[in-house]
Amino acid sequence: MIHGIDDSVASRLRRQAEAHGRSVEDEARAILTASVAGRFATGREIYDAIRAELGEDGGADLEIPPREPIRDRRLFD
């Protein structure tokens, strides 16, 4: 593990390394390499990361409010 790093950061790094099938050291190396190369995550990578975090059934069921009829426009003379 990296000395002097906040416990919450170390924990997230450990989980991310596990998700990518790498050691913590390899994950840190990959992050640093991507960072100095100026490489940023693509939209698909961000989507995949969110899906991985939420799981297959993740997300929220939102109630869709019923539609109401369109109101009449009032014309002013």
DODO-880295 format. One record per residue (C-alpha): residue number from 1; residue in one letter; chain; x, y, z. Coordinates in Angstrom, 1 decimal. Layout:
N
<NUM,"A","A",<X,Y,Z>>,
...
% end
This chain:
77
<1,"M","A",<0.0,0.0,0.0>>,
<2,"I","A",<1.1,3.6,-0.5>>,
<3,"H","A",<2.3,5.2,2.8>>,
<4,"G","A",<0.6,8.4,3.9>>,
<5,"I","A",<-2.5,7.9,1.8>>,
<6,"D","A",<-6.0,8.5,3.4>>,
<7,"D","A",<-7.7,5.2,4.4>>,
<8,"S","A",<-10.8,5.9,2.3>>,
<9,"V","A",<-8.6,6.5,-0.8>>,
<10,"A","A",<-6.6,3.3,-0.1>>,
<11,"S","A",<-9.9,1.4,0.2>>,
<12,"R","A",<-11.3,2.7,-3.0>>,
<13,"L","A",<-8.0,2.0,-4.8>>,
<14,"R","A",<-8.0,-1.6,-3.4>>,
<15,"R","A",<-11.6,-2.1,-4.7>>,
<16,"Q","A",<-10.8,-0.6,-8.1>>,
<17,"A","A",<-7.7,-2.8,-8.4>>,
<18,"E","A",<-9.8,-5.8,-7.5>>,
<19,"A","A",<-12.5,-4.9,-10.1>>,
<20,"H","A",<-9.8,-4.6,-12.8>>,
<21,"G","A",<-8.1,-7.9,-11.7>>,
<22,"R","A",<-4.8,-6.1,-10.8>>,
<23,"S","A",<-2.7,-5.7,-7.7>>,
<24,"V","A",<-2.9,-2.4,-5.9>>,
<25,"E","A",<0.5,-1.5,-7.1>>,
<26,"D","A",<-0.4,-2.3,-10.8>>,
<27,"E","A",<-3.6,-0.3,-10.4>>,
<28,"A","A",<-1.7,2.7,-9.0>>,
<29,"R","A",<0.8,2.4,-11.9>>,
<30,"A","A",<-2.0,2.4,-14.5>>,
<31,"I","A",<-3.7,5.4,-12.9>>,
<32,"L","A",<-0.4,7.4,-12.8>>,
<33,"T","A",<0.4,6.4,-16.4>>,
<34,"A","A",<-3.0,7.5,-17.7>>,
<35,"S","A",<-2.9,10.7,-15.7>>,
<36,"V","A",<0.5,11.9,-17.0>>,
<37,"A","A",<-0.5,10.8,-20.5>>,
<38,"G","A",<-3.5,13.1,-20.4>>,
<39,"R","A",<-5.8,10.2,-21.0>>,
<40,"F","A",<-9.3,10.7,-19.7>>,
<41,"A","A",<-12.1,8.1,-19.4>>,
<42,"T","A",<-14.5,7.8,-22.3>>,
<43,"G","A",<-18.2,8.0,-21.9>>,
<44,"R","A",<-18.4,4.2,-22.3>>,
<45,"E","A",<-15.8,3.6,-19.6>>,
<46,"I","A",<-17.7,5.9,-17.2>>,
<47,"Y","A",<-20.9,4.1,-18.0>>,
<48,"D","A",<-19.3,0.7,-17.4>>,
<49,"A","A",<-17.8,1.9,-14.1>>,
<50,"I","A",<-21.2,3.1,-12.9>>,
<51,"R","A",<-22.9,-0.2,-14.0>>,
<52,"A","A",<-20.2,-2.2,-12.2>>,
<53,"E","A",<-20.8,-0.2,-9.0>>,
<54,"L","A",<-24.6,-0.5,-9.1>>,
<55,"G","A",<-24.7,-4.1,-10.3>>,
<56,"E","A",<-27.2,-5.6,-12.8>>,
<57,"D","A",<-30.3,-4.5,-10.9>>,
<58,"G","A",<-28.8,-1.2,-9.7>>,
<59,"G","A",<-30.5,2.1,-10.1>>,
<60,"A","A",<-33.7,3.4,-8.8>>,
<61,"D","A",<-37.4,2.9,-9.7>>,
<62,"L","A",<-38.9,6.3,-10.2>>,
<63,"E","A",<-42.5,6.9,-10.3>>,
<64,"I","A",<-43.5,8.7,-13.5>>,
<65,"P","A",<-46.2,11.3,-12.8>>,
<66,"P","A",<-49.3,11.1,-14.9>>,
<67,"R","A",<-49.5,13.4,-17.9>>,
<68,"E","A",<-51.9,16.2,-17.7>>,
<69,"P","A",<-53.8,17.8,-20.6>>,
<70,"I","A",<-52.2,20.8,-22.2>>,
<71,"R","A",<-53.7,24.0,-20.8>>,
<72,"D","A",<-55.4,26.4,-23.1>>,
<73,"R","A",<-53.3,29.4,-24.0>>,
<74,"R","A",<-54.7,32.6,-23.0>>,
<75,"L","A",<-54.6,35.3,-25.6>>,
<76,"F","A",<-54.3,38.9,-24.5>>,
<77,"D","A",<-55.7,41.6,-26.7>>,
% end
